[in-house]
C-alpha cells in the first residue's frame, strides 16, 4: 500500500516541526484540516467563504 502525501499536508508538517509542536498536536491539526476538507468536499487550499 502506497500512501501519498499532498503538498499541503507536507507543508503543514514542516511548519509544525519548525514551530516545535508535539507530534500529537501535529496529528490533531492535520486531522482537523482533513475533517474541514471532508465537510466541504474540497481541498482546504481551494475553499472560499462563498
Secondary structure as UniProt FT lines:
FT   HELIX           7..18
FT   TURN            19..20
FT   HELIX           23..40
FT   HELIX           44..46
//
